[in-house]
Amino acid sequence: MARRDHGRLVMPLLMSFLMSLLLLAGLLGFLGLFAGEGGLRGLGAVVVALAATVAVGAAALAARLVRPVPPHRIRTAIRDREQRTAFLPQRDPDASGRSRPRAPGRLVLTAT
C-alpha cells in the first residue's frame, strides 16, 4: 500500500515537471528560431525538443499503467525455471548410454 501512495504523490509532480520542461523546450526553440537560427533548422530543433519531451512523458505514463506482478508468481517462475534447468542433457559424447558420433568418411573425388 505504501508504494501505491508514494506513486500517487510522485505522479503529479512528475507530470508538472514534464509540462514545464515541454514549455521550456518550446520557448527555447522559438527563441532560437527568432534569434537568427535558420528557419527550417530552428523549426526542426523545436519539433525534436517537443517530440523528446512527449516521448519521456508517454514512457512515464506507460510505466505507471503497468500492473505489478505478485511476488508469489515471481517465486513460482523462478522455481519452475530451476526445475527445468536442473536436468539439462549433458554434452559429453562419452557419457554412458550415448552412441559415439560418426567418424568423417573419405572425401569423394569429383570432377573439377
C-alpha positions as CSV (number, residue, x, y, z in Angstrom):
1,M,0.0,0.0,0.0
2,A,2.8,2.4,0.8
3,R,4.2,2.0,-2.6
4,R,0.9,2.9,-4.2
5,D,0.5,6.0,-2.1
6,H,4.1,7.0,-2.9
7,G,3.2,6.7,-6.6
8,R,0.2,8.9,-6.2
9,L,2.3,11.6,-4.7
10,V,5.1,11.4,-7.3
11,M,3.0,11.2,-10.4
12,P,1.5,14.8,-10.3
13,L,5.0,16.1,-9.5
14,L,6.4,14.3,-12.5
15,M,3.7,15.4,-14.8
16,S,4.1,19.1,-13.8
17,F,7.9,18.7,-14.3
18,L,7.4,17.3,-17.7
19,M,4.9,20.0,-18.7
20,S,7.3,22.7,-17.5
21,L,10.1,21.0,-19.5
22,L,7.8,20.9,-22.5
23,L,7.1,24.7,-22.2
24,L,10.8,25.4,-21.6
25,A,11.8,23.4,-24.7
26,G,9.2,25.1,-26.8
27,L,10.3,28.6,-25.5
28,L,14.0,27.9,-26.1
29,G,13.3,26.6,-29.6
30,F,11.2,29.6,-30.6
31,L,13.8,31.9,-29.1
32,G,16.4,30.2,-31.2
33,L,14.2,30.5,-34.2
34,F,13.8,34.2,-33.7
35,A,17.5,34.8,-32.7
36,G,18.8,34.2,-36.2
37,E,19.0,30.4,-36.4
38,G,17.9,29.2,-39.8
39,G,14.1,28.9,-40.3
40,L,13.9,25.2,-41.2
41,R,16.7,24.3,-38.8
42,G,15.2,26.1,-35.9
43,L,11.8,24.6,-36.6
44,G,13.4,21.2,-36.7
45,A,15.0,21.9,-33.3
46,V,11.7,22.8,-31.8
47,V,10.0,19.7,-33.2
48,V,12.8,17.4,-31.9
49,A,12.7,19.0,-28.5
50,L,8.9,18.7,-28.2
51,A,8.9,15.2,-29.5
52,A,11.6,14.1,-27.0
53,T,9.6,15.7,-24.1
54,V,6.4,14.0,-25.3
55,A,8.2,10.6,-25.6
56,V,9.5,10.9,-22.0
57,G,6.0,11.8,-20.7
58,A,4.5,8.9,-22.6
59,A,7.1,6.5,-21.2
60,A,6.4,7.7,-17.7
61,L,2.7,7.3,-18.2
62,A,3.1,3.8,-19.7
63,A,5.3,2.8,-16.8
64,R,2.7,3.9,-14.4
65,L,0.0,1.9,-16.1
66,V,1.8,-1.4,-15.9
67,R,0.4,-3.7,-13.3
68,P,2.9,-5.1,-10.8
69,V,3.4,-8.9,-10.8
70,P,2.5,-10.5,-7.5
71,P,5.5,-11.9,-5.6
72,H,4.2,-15.5,-5.5
73,R,4.1,-15.6,-9.3
74,I,7.8,-14.5,-9.4
75,R,8.7,-17.2,-6.9
76,T,6.8,-19.8,-8.9
77,A,8.5,-18.8,-12.1
78,I,12.0,-18.9,-10.6
79,R,11.2,-22.4,-9.1
80,D,9.9,-23.7,-12.4
81,R,13.0,-22.4,-14.2
82,E,15.2,-24.0,-11.7
83,Q,13.4,-27.4,-12.2
84,R,13.8,-27.2,-15.9
85,T,17.5,-26.3,-15.9
86,A,18.4,-28.9,-13.3
87,F,18.1,-31.8,-15.8
88,L,19.6,-30.4,-19.0
89,P,21.2,-33.1,-21.1
90,Q,24.9,-33.2,-20.8
91,R,27.0,-32.6,-23.9
92,D,29.5,-35.3,-23.1
93,P,29.6,-37.8,-26.0
94,D,31.4,-40.4,-23.8
95,A,28.6,-40.5,-21.3
96,S,27.0,-43.9,-20.6
97,G,24.1,-44.7,-22.9
98,R,25.3,-42.3,-25.7
99,S,26.4,-43.5,-29.0
100,R,29.7,-42.2,-30.4
101,P,29.4,-39.7,-33.2
102,R,30.2,-41.0,-36.7
103,A,33.7,-40.5,-37.9
104,P,34.1,-38.4,-41.0
105,G,34.3,-40.5,-44.2
106,R,36.8,-40.3,-47.0
107,L,36.4,-37.5,-49.4
108,V,34.8,-38.4,-52.8
109,L,36.8,-37.0,-55.6
110,T,34.6,-35.1,-58.0
111,A,35.3,-33.7,-61.4
112,T,36.5,-30.2,-61.3
